[in-house]
Amino acid sequence: MPEAAVVIQNVLTKNRAEELGYDMWEHFVLPPFYDLLDLQTARKPRLVIGGRGCGKTMLLRYLSHQTIFSPSRPSVPREASLNIGLYWKADTQFANAMYKRGVPEDTWRAAFMHMAALIIGIEVLSSLKSIATCRTPLLDHSELVKLNFRRLRAFDQGLPVAPEELAACLEEKLWGLESWVNDVRKVQEPQFLPGPKFILRLIETVRSQVATLKETVYLVYLDEYENLCGYQQEIINTWLKHTEPPLIFIPATKRRAFENRQTTGPESLSDIHDFRQHDLEKYLIDDKDFSVFAAEILFHRLALGGVQGLPVNPADLRDPSKLEERKSSAYRKRVLASAERMFPGVSQHDLALGIFGDEALAKTLSNRIQSVLKRRGSRMPWRRFFRPSLPEASIISPALLCRRRVDPEKLAAEMDKAERGEQNQFTGSTGWIHNNFIGCLLQLYEPHFRACPVYSGFRAFCQLAQGNIRHFLELCHKATDIGLAKGGTVGAAVPVADQAEAARQASAALLGEIRSFGRRGNQLYTFVLRLGSLFALAHQRPSQSEPEQNHFSIKGASIQLTQDDLDFFREAVKWSVLFEQRVTKKKQAYLPETVEYVLNPIYAPYFHISYRKRRRLELEADDVICLMRGSYDAVSALLKRFSREWEVEPAEMAPTLFSHLEQGNER
Amino acid sequence: MQEADSEAELSYGRWSIAIVGRVVDDRGRAAADFVGRQSDEAITAAYDAEEFQLEIGGQRLNADDVQEYLEPHKQRSVVLEATTLGFVEIFLICRAMRKLGGQFVTLLYVEPRRYANPRRSHLLERRDFELSEEVPGYKAIPGATLMMTDRRPVRAVFFLGYEGERLALALEGYQMIRPGD
């Protein structure tokens, strides 16, 4: 692969904040909702919520001192020193070892506060260095070295007074804490520093001695709060409850992971009164600008890889004053058009023509028409429904012919009307094509097990990613990878078939990642395989009476579900394997309000199902329980029952996906 | 180290004490029975990762106190039945015996013959489709706890067994680990 191509692949594969370090200045693209966030100026706690891959860590690191005072930033505004962000992600494996083991709980509490004092203290001191070494220093180096922390000796007589020595000493104390946690019996217990009290005194010392920082507020961005132990969360909650300038705590968690509202005192945390929430994923999914944002990130990455002639200016993408300009119609059109040129999609009409242009697919279509006509005892010639001049109508005709109430003669007459350009049920208000086309198209591709072009195109990539930037970049990465391997050039249009294959590869790779999603990762993975197989089966219904089912609700509410089952769903939502939504279309108005669960669309290409949210599958609670924790044989029986109910012939099921369910297979 | 296809091909004497784990299958039962027959005494050990405790010989101890428990056994010959014991039990006992200056520790492991066969690769395997157990993820073991941070270089060895995805679990859970740095 040419060198330029390797560079491009590298910039597209680094799609986690952790791989980019702490200084995000070069890498960050301000999200369109940036002006809704008030994280830098917050004087009350904020809670940042967002699923995996939505850019949470990237945002928090952008707001932290290493980026705001980055040496790469051409000039730093004076007001930047009014609010200084400190990023803290606790090593939860270590934090979780500070528990039980015959050590009294109050000792562990004191040890955790000590750890927080050391880590945040080191960060405060490190921020001074960032401020002094940025391109427009707001703090003179001589002022920095003159700082005297003598008053902190009230906490520990051994603390040095000079900033550099103090930072080194706090680092050594952290090592001392590590040794003690390792061997609580033999190593002497350290002298614990009193958490926020120590940090506040440290901040006061800085504010009183550095004129530029006398009004400064420090904001601690605590990433992955959810992974801390219960008592540690209670300590953080207590700090949230009583937080005020100059030290504000802002925790960040995955969805449905901020459940523990206890503090160390008698009062619990209450929403709005004690903190406000920023749900990043919601901002992204709800925001019609996601596709523009996704395209900007893609082009920004390409710009970092040295690609020329892109429709964005990287400097503008990190400039808050350019946010409005980025929302202008002309800019949006330009950016989207470029992205669509790179990843072209296929119109519905061309998707349909593609069937007629492919011998094997056309044969599948003609066979299906002939088979259903035979089943219905009709002697009509199959070619009346196989019309290259009406490709979309032809493709859905086998499904319509499967419906008893649709008379073949009348159906052919409707096709005649469509051919003559008259009002008809295919394109009219009945909307046969609108309702059935994608389902029928997927069905035609299924036996061939080739990637369906419905998954290609920039817009399809955005829908598959559903607000997840990491997933979007993975799709782009795989597509360009295939394109370049086949001799394409950097930034040139990637052929539709290659994009579709890339979507399937990305989907398979991301499906495999589910196993690593926390303690129930294996169960979540198994559940997605089972659920995806059920949806794939639903897509094979010959009549397409309920096309494109890819989400479900539980009939009769969830009374049969145990606490453990509900916990399982919480995990699925937390890791964005499922999206939980309030039911929008109830089949009967008298039914109680309920929720539905949407399978993350990124898994759709793997299961060869639709990524559009169209029809819901209503499952009995028993069936859901079976999918979650039923035995292999029970799930096998469930799939067989549904295949009978939906009249799906075993031959119509993809052999690779379902072969393990057939009788006599090796176990 | 000895490796053989059957008991008869191994050379061994008697041990004073055998420590075995929870038996969950025929292989483990055969291994536990074997060390039981060849030892004067057999005790079981099981680690509770949630409580940081080791249940050994009918006693429940904090993992930090294993050395004190094994003190009376330091001069005895000990066989650890590694087919049934988990990684943490083996680690805690070996570390304690080493600190105590124990000289006579043997480990036995029985590997199924099929592990040596190459695995067939299918798009979806039956084992993928079966209900998998909950995994506790990576938990600190008292005595081997490292504060992972990306502010200083840390090297780690991952014991993956036959499940490569355990590495993905570590990289997902501890994103401060940056492979390749």
Interface residues (C-beta under 8 A of the other chain):
Chain A: R16 E18 E19 T57 K89 D91 T92 Q93 F94 N96 A97 Y99 K100 R101 G102 L174 L177 E178 V181 N182 D183 V184 R185 N227 G512 E513 R515 S516 F517 G518 R519 R520 G521 N522 Q523 Y525 T526 L529 R530 R629 G630 S631 Y632 V635 T656 L657 S659 H660 N665 E666 R667
Chain B: E51 F52 Q53 N62 A63 D64 D65 H122 L123 L124 E125 R126 D128 F129 E130 L131 S132 E133 E134 V135 P136 G137 Y138 K139 A140 P142 G143 A144 T145 L146 M147 M148 T149 D150 E165 A168 L169 L171 E172 G173 Y174 Q175 M176 R178
